[in-house]
Amino acid sequence: MDNQAATSCSACSPDQEKQIVKQLTREAEASLKEGTLFFVISARWFSGWERYVGRSATDCLSDSPSSDSDESTSKPVDRPGPIDNSELIENDSQSEGGDFDLVRTLLEGKDYVLVPQQVWEKLVQWYKGGPALPRKVISQGVSNKKQLNVEVYPLRLKLIDFRDESTYIIKLSKKASSHELYEKVCALRGVEREKCLIWDYFNKRRHSRLLYSSHTLEELNLQMDQEILLELPVDRSYASQHGRDSTGNELAVVPMEPQRSHQSIAGGSSVSNGHSTSYSLNIKPGNVDSIFKDADEGLGGQSSSGKGEKGGLAGLQNLGNTCFMNSALQCLVHTPPLVDYFLKDYAAEINKENPLGMHGELALAFGELLRKLWSSGRTSIAPRAFKGKLALFAPQFSGYNQHDSQELLAFLLDGLHEDLNRVKRKPYIEMKDRSGHPDEEVADESWQYHKARNDSVIVDVCQGQYKSTLVCPDCSKVSVTFDPLMYLSLPLPSTVTRTMTVTIFYGDGRGLPMPYTVSVSKHGQCKDLIQSLAVACCLRTDESLLLAEGTGKKKLEILHRESSSAGIRKYFGAPLVTYLEGEPPTGADIDVVVSRLLSPLRRTSSSMIAHSNGEMSSVCSVECETKDQPMDDVVDEQDGPSQQLSNQLFLFEDRGSSGKPIFRDTVIKTGNHTKICLDWSKEEHRLYDSSYLKDLPDVYHKTGFSAKKTRQEAISLFSCLEAFLREEPLGPDDMWYCPNCKEHRQATKKLDLWMLPEILVVHMKRFSYSRWFKNKLDTFVDFPIHDLDLSNYVKKKDGNSCTYELYAISNHYGGLGGGHYTAYAKLIDEDRWYSFDDSRVSPANEEEIKTSAAYVLFYRRVKPQDQRGKTS
């Protein structure tokens, strides 16, 4: 480091740096607006800086208190070196102006963090390094749902010059206007704006000419890495063909699309919603071939639906990590009631005034896409217009990171409902106290209230009702409510609780080490484990439990080693564990502790010990001879004045060493975790029964996570449902306000299925998140394909069938933060399953659709007549 850098670095202490960053961050957040600059920094480097200043990332970049109160007193951490962002950058990605492309798979918090410009400048002043990766804040969403987000991945377009087919990379914000794109292209290629045309050249096919306008590139549905085409008309015929009259003046937009009707896809007058929605309505259910294929969406070179060819077999192109969206959409567009609905005239049900909706635009975009998928035969569709609407109304799904298909499904179902809500003005309804009334009466009244405010095709086919019962643990007050049910989010039983085997040691050696297996909440705390263990081991009032990890006391771990017949020393059995207090112990002190811990293993009755020479000898109980003597006296008598201990002990100071011998006056410098080894000779084997140690579970401390995964057994869908319906106490962060006690109580909660919908969506909670840990469970869930009978779980007996049949699955393969989504869907008319993997569609056997990747299941109610027909 040069002298100037050293001077600037030494100007601030770690605590001063922490306070400066905190203050600058607070000021930047207070003045946050569109166009504000943030900088991308390597999370690896930044976490090193966090350790150096003694705070976590969330603390340094927010006002939250430190999560580790004693962190400042921990061992000092070395000052980090220069900022190094090289691991975030694509190789050879630098363009003019020093702009770098980031690796596409980066995740915020894991791979990088975002800091305000002022913080970046201060860090560079202190540490130097780089390179700088500036990114602007953009505004996303509609007027009443605006969000300010940092655009980490600006739009990257491939410009093709028609004159020589040369290719160039253009980088712009997705919020940049069309005229900004024109200016940048013209400057790059040295052409006059009035003489050039730029085309949307997605999939290397002309779609529509991009006008010189204020429309943003996002509104024009331009996608990451897609092609745009630069043309320069050279004669009048060419200009006339491409949007100019004989005088060279600009004509109206000339999209390269087939002729369309003046009617919208919903059957009413054309609705301006940011993209063309004018499709012919000459469609009846079962006769979708008359819809024109949208050249903007289909793949060139593939035939569209032919005469008599069935629809519903079109794939969806991946627009950059959009497999989660494609999987969810394929499941929805193969939902029979939704297919029937959106292939008919639904214009009258578009609700543009609903403040909770998307002005009908989401429903229009979905309906348009569904029609294309059911009319294009096997032509793959690029859902650019739909993705654009999704990004507009749900910015959390914008960009090119992987997302959760279930979260998208939840948003779509709710958004479609609000856009198609037949209730234009929701009435205010005051809920009454119905305590003591029959469940049937309260449930019916609750459903009527719900329907008075929410009435759509989604409510008709996708919503049911469940009963929620809360009981106060203090006054036994019972509260019953009935709420709408859109889908079931079922926990996998192994994700709710975890089974732990814990070995309990007596610190004074008065009892044998004993393993106990207990079940605790997977997201529980140490106190929950201690409570469960206290019950399991019948802990007395004068006893207490200390966890070997995290007690704050000095732990002593005693390993066991013996010599094999070949003379090689090897470890065996579970170690003994206790803790040390007071001044640093001597070897004699450790010897007393070891003898005390071994005392429960002393042979207490006559037994036969096999010697190495094969002879058998009788051994009397050593405990009988010494049981009335203090342990200290026993050790002293054995040792006498020599330096030898009664046990052969070795101290482990360095990892991998064989150990340093311990003598009586050896002073043991103990840390938080001291390891010693007991060498077992013939004498130890004669005095103590070591077989018990070999039967105890392993409690060796392992650093990090084990790469070996145990094979998980299959569980049934019914066990997941029963775990969902099981009575359980509310969490400490989800307390219930008891109207009797006038206090928040940790009530018990019980859910029951009251009324089931026609379409039942079942989400299996494979992903679990906590503050410190993220996990995906790949447990195989055995779910029925046919005859899912839920009659035993439904409380309301209204004559409706409770039997369901599977028709679609959203699958997730791989781990967190990535992986890949696919879908299985059944064409009901064909009674045949198909696999939908983005643009690839192929037949699937029913036997292969049940996998551990199944994430969201879609069931449809089977009517009694359908069951009778199937049985016959």
TORDREN-986948 format. One record per residue (C-alpha): x, y, z; residue in three letters. Coordinates in steps of 0.05 Angstrom, whole numbers, plus 32768, in hexadecimal, padded with zeros to 4 digits. Layout:
! residues N
XYZAla/...
//
This chain:
! residues 872
800080008000Met/801C80447FEEAsp/8027807B8022Asn/7FEB80A3800EGln/7FBE80678014Ala/7FDC80548057Ala/7FCF809A8070Thr/7F87809A805BSer/7F7B80558076Cys/7F9A806480BASer/7F6F80A280C2Ala/7F33807B80DBCys/7F2C8044810ESer/7EFE800880FEPro/7EC88026812AAsp/7ECD80698107Gln/7EC7804880C3Glu/7E89802380DBLys/7E68806380F4Gln/7E7A808A80B4Ile/7E5C80548087Val/7E1E805080B2Lys/7E14809C80AFGln/7E1F80A08064Leu/7DEF80668058Thr/7DBA80888082Arg/7DC180C9805BGlu/7DBF80A58018Ala/7D7F807F802AGlu/7D5E80C08040Ala/7D6A80E07FFCSer/7D5E80A27FD1Leu/7D4180B27F8DLys/7D41809B7F45Glu/7D8680A17F27Gly/7DAC809B7F69Thr/7DED80757F61Leu/7DFD80367F88Phe/7E3B800B7F80Phe/7E427FC07F7EVal/7E777FA47FADIle/7E8F7F5C7FB5Ser/7E6B7F3C7FF1Ala/7EAC7F168000Arg/7ED47F578008Trp/7E9C7F7B802CPhe/7E927F43805FSer/7EDC7F48806FGly/7ED47F92807BTrp/7E977F8480A7Glu/7EC07F5680D2Arg/7EF77F8A80D6Tyr/7EC87FC180EFVal/7EA17F91811AGly/7E5C7F9280FCArg/7E317F6A80CBSer/7E1B7F818087Ala/7DD47F8E809CThr/7DEE7FB980D6Asp/7E1F7FE280ADCys/7DED7FF18077Leu/7DB17FFC80A5Ser/7D9F801580E9Asp/7D927FD08107Ser/7DB87FBF8146Pro/7DF37F908143Ser/7DDF7F468145Ser/7E1D7F33816DAsp/7E217F5D81ACSer/7E657F4281BFAsp/7E837F468179Glu/7EAB7F84818ASer/7ED07F5E81C1Thr/7EE27F248193Ser/7F277F178175Lys/7F3D7F528148Pro/7F387F4780FDVal/7F6D7F5C80CCAsp/7F5F7F9980A1Arg/7F457F84805CPro/7F6F7F92801EGly/7F597FBB7FE1Pro/7F127FB37FC8Ile/7F107F797F96Asp/7ED37F737F6AAsn/7EF47F487F35Ser/7ECC7F0A7F47Glu/7E8B7F2E7F35Leu/7E9F7F407EEEIle/7E977F187EAFGlu/7ED97F0B7E8CAsn/7EEC7F3F7E58Asp/7EAA7F647E63Ser/7EC47FAC7E66Gln/7EA87FDA7E31Ser/7EB280247E22Glu/7EAC80507E5FGly/7EC680197E8EGly/7E827FF77E94Asp/7E877FAE7EAAPhe/7E567F747EA2Asp/7E477F4F7EE2Leu/7E427F047EE7Val/7DF97EF47EDAArg/7DEE7EC57F15Thr/7E027EF57F4DLeu/7DD47EFA7F8ALeu/7DD07F377FB6Glu/7DE97F297FFCGly/7E0C7EE97FE7Lys/7E397F027FAFAsp/7E347F4D7FB3Tyr/7E197F877FDDVal/7E017FCB7FC7Leu/7E1D800A7FE8Val/7E0B80547FDBPro/7E3C807E7FB2Gln/7E5480A37FEFGln/7E6580628013Val/7E8A80487FD5Trp/7EB380877FCFGlu/7EC780838018Lys/7ED980398014Leu/7F0480477FD6Val/7F2680807FFBGln/7F3780518034Trp/7F478011800ETyr/7F5080217FC4Lys/7F427FE87F94Gly/7F067FDC7F67Gly/7EF07FDC7F30Pro/7EB5800A7F3AAla/7E727FEB7F28Leu/7E3F80247F2BPro/7DF580157F23Arg/7DBA80457F22Lys/7D7980447F4AVal/7D3C803C7F1DIle/7CF280427F2BSer/7CC980047F1EGln/7C7F7FF47F24Gly/7C41801D7F17Val/7C3180617F35Ser/7C1180487F75Asn/7C43800F7F7FLys/7C8580307F6CLys/7CC580107F85Gln/7D0C802B7F82Leu/7D3D7FF47F71Asn/7D867FF27F5CVal/7D8C7FDA7F15Glu/7DC67FA97F1FVal/7DBF7F8C7ED9Tyr/7DB07FC37EA5Pro/7D947FAD7E62Leu/7DC87F917E32Arg/7DB47F907DE8Leu/7DD77F737DABLys/7DD67FA67D72Leu/7DDB7F887D2CIle/7DED7FB97CF4Asp/7DC67FA37CB7Phe/7DFA7FC07C88Arg/7E347F917C9AAsp/7E147F647CD0Glu/7E467F7D7D03Ser/7E327F757D4CThr/7E397FA67D86Tyr/7E247FA57DCFIle/7DF67FDD7DE8Ile/7DEC7FE77E33Lys/7DB380117E4DLeu/7D8480137E87Ser/7D417FF07E7CLys/7D2480347E8ELys/7D4980577E56Ala/7D1C80737E1FSer/7D1A805E7DD6Ser/7D3980A07DC1His/7D7480937DF1Glu/7D7E80517DCDLeu/7D7D80747D89Tyr/7DAF80A87DA0Glu/7DDF80737DBBLys/7DDA80487D7CVal/7DE380837D4ECys/7E20809B7D75Ala/7E3E80557D75Leu/7E34804A7D2AArg/7E3E80927D13Gly/7DFB80997CF0Val/7DC680CF7CF0Glu/7D8880BF7D18Arg/7D5980D67CE0Glu/7D7780A27CB1Lys/7D7680647CDCCys/7D4280327CF4Leu/7D4980047D30Ile/7D207FC47D33Trp/7D0D7F967D6BAsp/7D347F597D51Tyr/7D237F267D88Phe/7D377EE07D73Asn/7D567F017D35Lys/7D127F0F7D17Arg/7CF57F547D09Arg/7CBA7F617D37His/7CAC7FAC7D39Ser/7CD37FEB7D2DArg/7CE880127D6ALeu/7CCF80597D64Leu/7CF880957D7BTyr/7CCC80A17DB8Ser/7CCB80A97E04Ser/7CB580617E0FHis/7CE6803B7E3BThr/7D0A7FFD7E23Leu/7CE57FD67E59Glu/7CA27FED7E3CGlu/7CBA7FD67DF8Leu/7CC67F907E15Asn/7D0F7F8E7E02Leu/7D327F557E26Gln/7D787F4A7E40Met/7DA97F357E09Asp/7D767F397DD1Gln/7D877F537D8CGlu/7D737F967D6EIle/7D7D7FA57D25Leu/7D997FE67D07Leu/7D837FF67CC0Glu/7D9080327C93Leu/7D5D80397C5APro/7D7F804D7C19Val/7D4580547BE8Asp/7CFD80687BE7Arg/7CE080237BE0Ser/7D08800A7C1BTyr/7CF380477C45Ala/7CAA803E7C33Ser/7CAE7FF57C46Gln/7CCC80067C89His/7CA2803E7CA4Gly/7CB0807B7C79Arg/7C87809A7C41Asp/7CA380B07BFDSer/7CBC80F17C1AThr/7CE280CD7C51Gly/7CB380E37C89Asn/7CA680B27CC2Glu/7C6780887CBFLeu/7C4280687CF8Ala/7C61802A7D19Val/7C627FF07CE9Val/7C677FB17D14Pro/7C787F727CEEMet/7C3C7F4C7D08Glu/7C007F297CE8Pro/7BBE7F4C7CDDGln/7B947F537D1BArg/7B4D7F627D2CSer/7B377FA57D48His/7B1E7F7F7D86Gln/7B477F707DC3Ser/7B577F2B7DDEIle/7B227F357E13Ala/7AED7F417DDEGly/7AE27F8C7DEBGly/7B007FCA7DCCSer/7B4C7FCD7DC8Ser/7B6C7FDE7E0BVal/7BAC80057E0CSer/7BD77FE37E3FAsn/7C1D7FEC7E26Gly/7C1B7FB57DF1His/7BEB7FA07DBBSer/7BB17F777DD3Thr/7B887F747D93Ser/7B7A7F2C7D84Tyr/7B417F0E7D5DSer/7B087EF37D86Leu/7AF37EBE7D53Asn/7B017E8B7D89Ile/7AD97E577DADLys/7AF17E267DE0Pro/7B0F7DEB7DBCGly/7B187E137D7CAsn/7B547E3F7D8AVal/7B777E357D47Asp/7B587E757D2BSer/7B837EA27D57Ile/7BBB7EC37D30Phe/7C007EB17D49Lys/7C257EEF7D62Asp/7C657EF57D3BAla/7C817F1E7D74Asp/7C7D7EE37DA2Glu/7C877EA47D79Gly/7CC87E847D61Leu/7CD77E8A7D18Gly/7CDD7E4D7CEDGly/7CAA7E247D13Gln/7C647E157CFCSer/7C297E2E7D23Ser/7BEC7E057D35Ser/7BD37DDE7CFAGly/7B8E7DC67CEALys/7B777D987D21Gly/7BB77DA07D4AGlu/7BA97DA77D94Lys/7BC07DE57DBAGly/7BE17DE87DFEGly/7C237DCA7DE7Leu/7C4B7E0A7DDCAla/7C897E177E05Gly/7CA07E597E24Leu/7CE47E757E13Gln/7D137E847E4CAsn/7D207ECF7E4CLeu/7D597ECB7E7EGly/7D4C7EA27EBEAsn/7D017EA47EB1Thr/7CF77E587EB9Cys/7CD37E667EFBPhe/7CA17E917ED5Met/7C9A7E5F7E9CAsn/7C8D7E267ECDSer/7C577E4D7EF2Ala/7C367E657EB2Leu/7C327E1F7E93Gln/7C0E7E067ED1Cys/7BDC7E407ECFLeu/7BCF7E3E7E84Val/7BBF7DF37E8AHis/7B8C7DFF7EC1Thr/7B4A7DEB7E9EPro/7B1B7E1F7EBDPro/7B4D7E577EADLeu/7B567E3E7E65Val/7B0A7E3F7E5BAsp/7B057E847E7ATyr/7B3D7EA77E53Phe/7B2A7E897E11Leu/7AE57EAA7E17Lys/7AD17EF37E1AAsp/7AE57F0E7E5FTyr/7AE67F587E4DAla/7AAC7F697E7AAla/7AD17F4E7EB7Glu/7B107F787EAFIle/7B147FA67EEBAsn/7B3C7FE47EDCLys/7B28800B7F1AGlu/7B3E7FDA7F4FAsn/7B767FFD7F77Pro/7B8F7FB87F8CLeu/7B947FA07F45Gly/7BBF7FB07F08Met/7B897FD67EE0His/7B787F957EBDGly/7BBB7F937E99Glu/7BD57F557EBCLeu/7B967F2E7EAAAla/7B9A7F477E62Leu/7BE37F337E5CAla/7BD67EEE7E7APhe/7B997EE37E4EGly/7BBF7EF77E10Glu/7BF87EC77E21Leu/7BC87E8E7E31Leu/7BA67E977DEDArg/7BE97E967DC9Lys/7BFE7E567DEELeu/7BBD7E347DDBTrp/7BC07E4A7D92Ser/7C097E437D7DSer/7C0B7DF77D78Gly/7C527DE57D8BArg/7C6F7E2A7D7CThr/7C987E447DB6Ser/7C827E877DD3Ile/7CAE7EBE7DEEAla/7C847EDD7E27Pro/7CA57F227E21Arg/7C657F4B7E28Ala/7C4F7F237E65Phe/7C937F297E86Lys/7C907F747E79Gly/7C4D7F7A7E9DLys/7C677F4E7ED5Leu/7CA37F7B7EDFAla/7C777FB87EDDLeu/7C477FA07F13Phe/7C757F727F3BAla/7CBC7F8F7F38Pro/7CD37F587F66Gln/7CCF7F297F2BPhe/7CF57F577EFBSer/7D3D7F4F7EE8Gly/7D5F7F0D7ED8Tyr/7D677EEA7F1BAsn/7D447EA97F2BGln/7D047EAF7F53His/7CD27E817F75Asp/7C9B7E657F49Ser/7C6B7E5F7F84Gln/7C747EA87F97Glu/7C667EBB7F4ELeu/7C287E8E7F4ELeu/7C0F7EAF7F8EAla/7C177EF47F6EPhe/7BF67EDF7F2DLeu/7BB97EC07F4ELeu/7BAF7EFC7F7AAsp/7BBD7F2D7F41Gly/7B8E7F0A7F10Leu/7B587F0A7F45His/7B5E7F557F51Glu/7B5F7F647F06Asp/7B217F397EFBLeu/7AFC7F4A7F3AAsn/7AB37F537F28Arg/7AAA7F807F65Val/7AB97FC67F4DLys/7AAE7FE77F90Arg/7ABE7FBE7FCDLys/7A8C7FC98006Pro/7AA47FD5804CTyr/7A907F9B8079Ile/7A987F9D80C4Glu/7AA77F5880E0Met/7A7B7F428119Lys/7A8E7F1A8155Asp/7A707ED58147Arg/7A8A7EB28185Ser/7A5D7E798199Gly/7A3A7E738156His/7A3D7E31812EPro/7A797E2A8100Asp/7A4C7E2180C3Glu/7A2A7E6380CFGlu/7A6B7E8980DCVal/7A8D7E69809FAla/7A547E7A8070Asp/7A517EC18088Glu/7A9C7ECA8081Ser/7A997EAE8039Trp/7A607EDE8028Gln/7A887F188042Tyr/7AC47F028019His/7A9B7EF97FDALys/7A7C7F3E7FE3Ala/7AC17F5C7FD9Arg/7AE37F277FB0Asn/7AC07F067F75Asp/7AE97EEE7F39Ser/7AF87EB07F11Val/7B337EA47F40Ile/7B057EA47F7CVal/7AD47E777F57Asp/7B077E407F48Val/7B457E4B7F73Cys/7B2C7E617FB8Gln/7B127E387FF2Gly/7B0D7E45803CGln/7B327E2E807ATyr/7B227E3280C4Lys/7B547E5080F4Ser/7B4E7E43813FThr/7B777E698173Leu/7B777E5681BDVal/7B957E8381F2Cys/7BC47E5C8220Pro/7BB17E87825CAsp/7B667E90825CCys/7B547E5A8228Ser/7B307E8E81FDLys/7B1E7E6E81BAVal/7B1D7E98817ASer/7B037E798139Val/7B097E9B80F5Thr/7AFC7E8480AEPhe/7B2A7E9F8078Asp/7B317E96802DPro/7B617E618013Leu/7B867E6B7FD1Met/7BB97E337FD7Tyr/7BD67E04800BLeu/7C1E7E108020Ser/7C307DCE8041Leu/7C6E7DC5806CPro/7C967D868061Leu/7C967D6580A5Pro/7CE27D6380A8Ser/7CE47DAE809EThr/7CB87DBD80DAVal/7CE17D98810EThr/7D247D788110Arg/7D3A7D3B8137Thr/7D7B7D44815FMet/7DA27D118186Thr/7DC87D3281BFVal/7DF77D0F81F0Thr/7DF27D298238Ile/7E307D248264Phe/7E327D2C82AFTyr/7E647D6182C0Gly/7E777D3E8300Asp/7E797CF882E2Gly/7E437CDC830EArg/7E1C7CBE82D5Gly/7E277C9E8291Leu/7E257CC98253Pro/7DE07CBF8235Met/7DC67CCF81EFPro/7D807CED81E9Tyr/7D597CF781A9Thr/7D297D3281A9Val/7D007D588175Ser/7D067DA38173Val/7CEE7DDA8145Ser/7D1C7DE18109Lys/7D1F7E2C8115His/7D207E268160Gly/7D547E418190Gln/7D867E2181C1Cys/7D547E2B81F9Lys/7D227DFF81D4Asp/7D567DC881CFLeu/7D677DCD8219Ile/7D1E7DCB822CGln/7D127D8C8203Ser/7D507D6B8220Leu/7D3D7D7D8267Ala/7CFB7D58825EVal/7D1C7D1D823CAla/7D517D128272Cys/7D247D2382ADCys/7D507D5C82C3Leu/7D4D7D6A830EArg/7D417DAF832BThr/7D897DB28345Asp/7DA67DA18301Glu/7DB17DCB82C3Ser/7DC27DBD827BLeu/7DFB7DE08256Leu/7E057DD8820BLeu/7E4D7DC781FBAla/7E497DFA81C1Glu/7E3B7E4281D4Gly/7E397E3D8220Thr/7E6F7E718229Gly/7E957E3F8256Lys/7ED77E1D8246Lys/7EC97DD98227Lys/7EF57D9D8233Leu/7EF07D648200Glu/7F107D21820FIle/7F1F7CF481D3Leu/7F2F7CAA81D7His/7F687C8781B4Arg/7F817C3F81B6Glu/7FB87C178193Ser/7FA47BE38160Ser/7FC57B9F8158Ser/7FF37BBF8123Ala/80097BF48155Gly/7FE27C2C8133Ile/7FBE7C5B8162Arg/7F767C69814DLys/7F3C7C90816BTyr/7EFD7C6E8183Phe/7EBB7C7D81A5Gly/7E997CBE81B5Ala/7EC17CF381DBPro/7EB17D078222Leu/7E9F7D50822BVal/7E9E7D7E8268Thr/7EB17DC58278Tyr/7EE87DE782A0Leu/7EE37E2182D1Glu/7F147E4B82F7Gly/7F607E5282EDGlu/7F857E2C82B6Pro/7F887DE382CEPro/7FC67DB882D6Thr/7FCF7D7282BCGly/7FBA7D578300Ala/7F797D7E82FDAsp/7F697D6382B7Ile/7F7A7D1D82CFAsp/7F477D238307Val/7F127D3B82D5Val/7F207D0282A6Val/7F1D7CCE82DDSer/7EDC7CEC82F6Arg/7EBD7CE882B1Leu/7ED57CA082A8Leu/7EBB7C8A82EBSer/7E757C7782D1Pro/7E987C4782A1Leu/7EBB7C2082D8Arg/7EA97BD782D7Arg/7E7B7BCD8312Thr/7E767B818313Ser/7EA27B458306Ser/7EB07B3E82BDSer/7EE17B1C828FMet/7F157B448269Ile/7F387B25822EAla/7F837B32822EHis/7FAC7B3781F0Ser/7FC87AF181FEAsn/7F827AD481FDGly/7F7E7AC68248Glu/7F407AD88270Met/7F457AF782B5Ser/7F117B0B82E8Ser/7F0E7B5482FCVal/7EEC7B6E833ACys/7EC77BAF833ESer/7EF87BE88346Val/7EBE7C15835BGlu/7EB07BE88397Cys/7EF77BF083AFGlu/7EF87C3C83AAThr/7EB07C5283ACLys/7EB87C7383F1Asp/7EF87C9883E0Gln/7EF87CDE83C1Pro/7F0F7CDE8378Met/7F497D0C8388Asp/7F647CDA83BBAsp/7F607CA1838AVal/7F887CC78356Val/7FBC7CDE8388Asp/7FC77C9683A1Glu/7FD17C7E835AGln/80007CB68346Asp/802B7CBF8383Gly/80637CF2837DPro/80747CE38334Ser/80617D0E82F9Gln/80397CD682DAGln/7FED7CDB82D9Leu/7FBC7CA282E3Ser/7FA67CAC829BAsn/7FD17CB5825DGln/7FBB7CF98245Leu/7FD17D23820APhe/7FC17D6C81F9Leu/7FAE7D7F81B2Phe/7FCB7DC481A3Glu/7FCF7DC18158Asp/7F9F7DA38127Arg/7FB67D5F810EGly/7FEB7D568145Ser/7FF07D15816DSer/7FEE7D3C81AEGly/801F7D5381E3Lys/80257D288222Pro/80067D468261Ile/80297D3F82A5Phe/80117D5082EBArg/802E7D9782EDAsp/801F7DA782A4Thr/7FF77DE882A1Val/7FC07DE2826EIle/7FB27E238249Lys/7F697E18823CThr/7F417E3E8207Gly/7EF77E3A81F7Asn/7F027DF381DFHis/7F3A7DC781FAThr/7F467D8281DDLys/7F6C7D4B8200Ile/7F757D0381EFCys/7F737CC6821DLeu/7F9E7C8C8206Asp/7F7C7C4B821BTrp/7FAD7C158231Ser/7F9C7BCE8248Lys/7F947BEB828EGlu/7F5E7C1D8278Glu/7F397BE68252His/7F3E7BBA8291Arg/7F227BF082BFLeu/7EEE7C108291Tyr/7EBA7BF78260Asp/7EC97C1C821FSer/7E927BFB81F7Ser/7E617C2E8212Tyr/7E897C6681F2Leu/7E887C4381AFLys/7E3C7C3E81B1Asp/7E317C8981BDLeu/7E207CB58181Pro/7E587CDD8162Asp/7E5F7D228181Val/7EA07D36815FTyr/7E9F7D80814CHis/7E9E7D898101Lys/7EAC7DCD80E1Thr/7E7C7DE380ABGly/7E457DBB808BPhe/7E4E7D728079Ser/7E4D7D64802EAla/7E2D7D21803ALys/7DE27D228038Lys/7DB97CEA8057Thr/7D857CCB802BArg/7D417CE6803EGln/7D057CB98040Glu/7CC77CC78018Ala/7C8C7CE8803AIle/7C447CEA8024Ser/7C1C7D288011Leu/7BEB7D168048Phe/7C227D1B807DSer/7C327D618063Cys/7BE97D748067Leu/7BE47D5980AEGlu/7C217D8180C2Ala/7BFF7DBF80A6Phe/7BBF7DB180CCLeu/7BE17D9E810DArg/7BD57DC9814AGlu/7C127DF1815DGlu/7C257E2E8187Pro/7C307E708165Leu/7C777E898161Gly/7C917EBF8191Pro/7C907EF08157Asp/7C487EE08145Asp/7C237EE98186Met/7BD77EEF8188Trp/7BB27F2681ACTyr/7B817F0581DBCys/7B427F3081E3Pro/7B367F128228Asn/7B7B7F1A8245Cys/7B877F5C8220Lys/7BCE7F428214Glu/7BF57F2281DBHis/7BF87ED781E8Arg/7C1E7E9D81C7Gln/7BDD7E7A81B5Ala/7BD67E368195Thr/7BBD7E36814ELys/7B977E008128Lys/7B857E0280DFLeu/7B4E7DD980BEAsp/7B377DD48076Leu/7AF07DEC8073Trp/7AE07DF28029Met/7B0B7DDD7FEELeu/7B0E7E007FA9Pro/7B057DE17F65Glu/7B507DEB7F57Ile/7B7D7DD97F91Leu/7BC47DF47F8FVal/7BF47DD17FBFVal/7C377DF17FCDHis/7C6C7DC67FF0Met/7C9A7DF1801ALys/7CDC7DD68003Arg/7D027E178011Phe/7D117E2C8058Ser/7D317E6E806CTyr/7D4C7E8780AESer/7D7C7EBE80C2Arg/7DB87E9180BDTrp/7DA47E588090Phe/7D817E4A804ELys/7D6F7E058038Asn/7D487DDE8003Lys/7D2B7D9B8015Leu/7D2B7D687FDCAsp/7CFF7D368001Thr/7CD57D0C7FD4Phe/7C8B7D197FE2Val/7C5D7CE17FCCAsp/7C207D057FB1Phe/7BE47CE57F8FPro/7BD97CF17F45Ile/7B927CD67F46His/7B5E7CD37F7DAsp/7B7B7D037FB0Leu/7B447CFB7FE4Asp/7B417D338017Leu/7AFC7D248033Ser/7B197D118077Asn/7B3A7D56807DTyr/7B007D828067Val/7AD17D9A809ELys/7A987DB48073Lys/7A6D7D7C8055Lys/7A487D9F801DAsp/7A447D677FEBGly/7A7E7D807FC0Asn/7AB17D4C7FABSer/7AF27D4C7FD4Cys/7B167D217FA2Thr/7B4B7D417F75Tyr/7B767D2F7F39Glu/7BBB7D4B7F2ALeu/7BC27D727EE9Tyr/7C017D9D7EEFAla/7C437DA17F17Ile/7C767DD87F1ESer/7CBA7DB77F2AAsn/7CFA7DD47F46His/7D3E7DB37F3BTyr/7D7E7DC87F5EGly/7D8C7DF27F9AGly/7D7E7E377FB6Leu/7D8A7E767F8EGly/7D8B7E517F4CGly/7D757E0E7F33Gly/7D437E047EFCHis/7CF77E037EF7Tyr/7CCE7DD77EC9Thr/7C857DC27EC7Ala/7C5B7D857EB9Tyr/7C157D917E9EAla/7BDD7D637E88Lys/7BB27D6F7E4BLeu/7B6F7D5A7E67Ile/7B507D4A7E24Asp/7B8A7D1E7E10Glu/7B927D017E56Asp/7BDD7D077E4AArg/7C177D287E70Trp/7C4B7D567E51Tyr/7C8D7D737E6BSer/7C977DBE7E63Phe/7CE07DD37E69Asp/7CE07E1B7E51Asp/7CD97E167E05Ser/7CE07DCA7E04Arg/7C9F7DA27E07Val/7C9E7D567E07Ser/7C6E7D1E7E1APro/7C777D027E60Ala/7C617CC07E80Asn/7C367CC57EBDGlu/7C677C9A7EE3Glu/7C9F7CCD7EDCGlu/7C7C7D0C7EF5Ile/7C837CF97F3FLys/7CC87D127F54Thr/7CEA7D347F8ESer/7CEB7D747F64Ala/7C9F7D7D7F69Ala/7C947DC27F88Tyr/7C4D7DD97F79Val/7C147DA87F6ALeu/7BD47DBA7F45Phe/7B967D907F51Tyr/7B507D957F33Arg/7B117D7C7F54Arg/7AF77D3A7F38Val/7AAB7D3A7F34Lys/7A857CFC7F4APro/7A6E7CED7F03Gln/7AB77CF07EEBAsp/7ACA7CBE7F21Gln/7A917C8F7F0EArg/7AA47C947EC5Gly/7AED7C857ED5Lys/7ADA7C4B7F02Thr/7AAD7C2C7ECESer/
//
